[in-house]
Amino acid sequence: SNGQFELDEGCRYSLFEPSGAATCLAGSWMVVIGGSNTVLMAIRLANMLAPEAIQPVRDGATMGGFTVIDVIIESGSKVYGVARKLEGCSALRQDAACKAAIANLVAMAPAPAGGATRITLFSAQFWDHALTAMETTEASGHSWLSTEMAFLVQVSAWDIYCAGMKVSWCPRKELNDASLSMQDALAQFKADMDPVLAKLEDVCAPGQPAGQLGCVVGTTTFQNPAPSRIPIYAAYNDAIREAIAPKASDTLRLVDFWVMGQAMPDENILGHGSPALNLWNWQV
């Protein structure tokens, strides 16, 4: 009623149709940073604003298929788009050449015009990748830094797989080393997360570029794991909750995707949120 979705529990939030979302985001720059579930969220947002703005096969919008995807949408159509898998950029820690290539790609976007909405998606399996994304937006955003900005950052799944589950395919062998304890792995996770949260605290403060639309740091998307793996997810999600708690504000918020996803556990496909779940995440 009244454009609101009202729940039995008494909480409520605005329900945005595509036209309403487009109006809300007109003239803004949305920066989305994270792994595969974050990629799916970016696809849902972009395609809600402009059909086929981001396509997984065409644009390589899958984990390992891209480094940066950058689109500009105006009046329901994509007016600019670039999707690149940059040579020398991998799941390992990024060197100067990789960072420079990312910066050059982001700087290619045309200046903001009218009510255009820009969505920039950075592939970030680990927190140091997220830091590169934050530094890049600041250094290469140019005139887009004067628009209203918003950030969504969700990083944890690869640390969970690598250091928590010790999967053999982990690209960072120092994390799936059997000698690395959970305590030490979490300490490294927190150390890599802290500089990203510090940058978010600055750029998302009132009066700063993202001080109006705000910023979100997310826990892991609920993956309906085997009971034996739940303590691993809990440890990393608790680390995120604890780190953001002293910095949280009206414009820098934690969204607990792990808890939200438990409300619809069947909307999960091989560890990834369905389109319905991702649209709900955006509504909240």
CORURBEL-V680886 format. One record per pair of residues at least 24 apart in sequence whose ideal C-beta (glycine too) atoms are under 10 Angstrom apart, sorted by the first residue. I is the first residue (numbers start at 0). J is the second residue. Records with the same first field share a line. If there is no record, write none. Layout:
# CORURBEL-V680886
I->J  J
This chain:
# CORURBEL-V680886
4->279  282  283
6->262
10->283
12->282  283
13->282  283
14->282
15->47  278  281  282
16->47
17->46  47  48  49  50  75
18->48  75
20->44  47  48  116  281  282
21->47  48  49  72  73  74  75  114  116
22->114
23->116  147  212
24->48  72  114  115  116  117  118  147  149  212
25->72  73  74  113  114  115  116  146  147
26->73  111  112  113  114  115  116  117  146  147
27->111  114  115  116  117  118  143  146  147  148  149  208  209  211  212
28->71  108  111  115  116  117  118  119  136  140  143  144  145  146  147  148  149  150  208  209  212
29->70  72  116  117  118  119  120  147  148  149  150  151  209  212
30->105  117  118  119  120  121  132  133  135  136  140  143  148  149  150  151  152  202  208  209  214
31->68  118  119  120  121  123  132  149  150  151  152  153  215
32->119  120  121  122  123  126  128  129  130  131  132  133  136  150  151  152  153  154  195  199  216
33->120  121  122  123  124  128  129  132  151  152  153  154  155  156  157  216  217  220
34->62  90  122  123  124  125  128  129  153  154  155  156  157  158  160  219  220  271
35->60  61  62  63  122  124  153  156  157  220  269  270  271  272
36->62  153  155  156  217  219  220  221  222  256  260  267  270  271  272  276  277  280
37->62  120  121  122  123  151  152  153  154  156  217  220  256  272  277
38->62  64  65  68  120  121  122  123  153  271  277
39->220  268  271  272  273  274  276  277  280
40->120  151  153  217  220  256  272  274  276  277  278  280  281
41->68  70  118  119  120  121  151  277  281
42->68  118  120  274  277
43->272  273  274  275  276  277  278  279  280  281
44->72  116  118  120  151  277  278  280  281
45->70  72  77  80  116  118  120
46->72  77  274
47->72  274  277  278  281
48->72  73  74  75  76  77  116  118
49->73  74  75  76  77  78  80  116  118
50->75  76  77
51->76  77
52->76  77  78  80  116  118
53->77  80  82  118  120
54->80  82
57->82
58->82  83  120
59->83  84  122
60->120  122
61->122
62->90  122  124  156  157  271
63->89  90  122  124  170
64->122
65->120  121  122
66->93  97  100  101  104  120  121  122  123  128  131
67->100  101  102  104  105  107  119  120  121  122  132  135
68->104  118  119  120  121  122
69->104  105  107  108  117  118  119  120  121
70->108  116  117  118  119  120
71->108  109  111  112  115  116  117  118  119  143
72->114  115  116  117  118
73->111  112  113  114  115  116  117
74->113  114  115
77->118
78->109  112  113  115
79->107  108  109  115  117
80->108  118
81->105  107  108  119
82->120
83->107
84->122
85->122
88->122  128  131
89->122  124  128  170
90->122  123  124  125  128  157  161  169  170  171
91->124  125  127  128  170  171  172
92->125  127  128  131  171  191
93->123  125  127  128  130  131
97->128  131
98->130  131  134  135  138
99->135  139
101->128  131  132  134  135  139
102->131  134  135  136  138  139  140
103->135  139
104->135  139
105->132  135  136  138  139  140  141  143
106->135  138  139  140  141  143
107->139
108->139  140  141  142  143
109->142  143
110->141  142  143  145  146
111->141  142  143  144  145  146
112->142
115->143  146
116->146  147
117->143  146  148
118->149
119->143
120->151
121->152
123->152  153  154  157  195
124->154  155  156  157  158  160  161  169  170  171
125->154  155  156  157  158  161  170  171  174  187  188  191  192
126->152  154  155  157  158  187  188  189  190  191  192  193  194  195  196
127->154  190  191  192  194  195
128->154  157  191  195
129->153  154  191  192  194  195  196  198  199  216
130->154  191  192  193  194  195  197  198
131->195
132->195  198
133->194  195  196  197  198  199  201  202
134->194  195  198
136->198  202  208  209
137->198  201  202  208
140->208
143->208
144->202  207  208
145->208
146->208  212
147->208  209  210  211  212  213
148->202  203  207  208  209  210  211  212  213  214
149->203  208  209  211  212  213  214  215  250
150->195  198  199  202  203  208  209  212  213  214  215  216  251
151->214  215  216  217  254  280  281
152->192  195  196  198  199  214  215  216  217  239
153->215  216  217  218  219  220  239  254  256  280
154->188  191  192  195  216  217  219  235  239
155->188  192  217  218  219  220  232  235  236  238  239  256  257
156->219  220  222  232  235  270  271
158->184  185  187  188  191  192  219  231  235  238
159->184  188  219  222  224  228  231  232  234  235  236
160->231  270
162->187  188  231  235
163->188  228  230  231  232  234  235
164->224  227  228  231  232
181->230  231  234  235
182->234
184->231  234  235
185->234  235  237  238
186->238
188->234  235  238  239  242
189->235  238  239  241  242
192->216  238  239  242  243
193->242  246
195->242
196->239  242  243  245  246  247  251
197->246
199->243  246  250  251
200->243  245  246  247  248  250  251
201->251
202->250  251
203->246  248  249  250  251  252
204->248  250  251
205->248  249  250
206->250
207->250
209->250  251
210->248  249  250  251
211->250
212->250
213->248  249  250  251  252
214->248  250  251  252
215->243  250  251  252  253  254  256  280  283
216->240  242  243  246  247  251  252  253  254
217->243  252  253  254  255  256  257  259  280
218->243  253  254  255  256  257  258  259  260
219->255  256  257  260  270
220->256  257  259  260  267  270  271  272  276  277  280
221->255  256  257  258  259  260  261  262  263  264  266  267  270  272  276
222->257  260  264  267  268  269  270  271  272
223->260  261  264  265  266  267  268  269  270
224->267  270
232->257
233->257
254->280  283
255->283
256->280  283
259->283
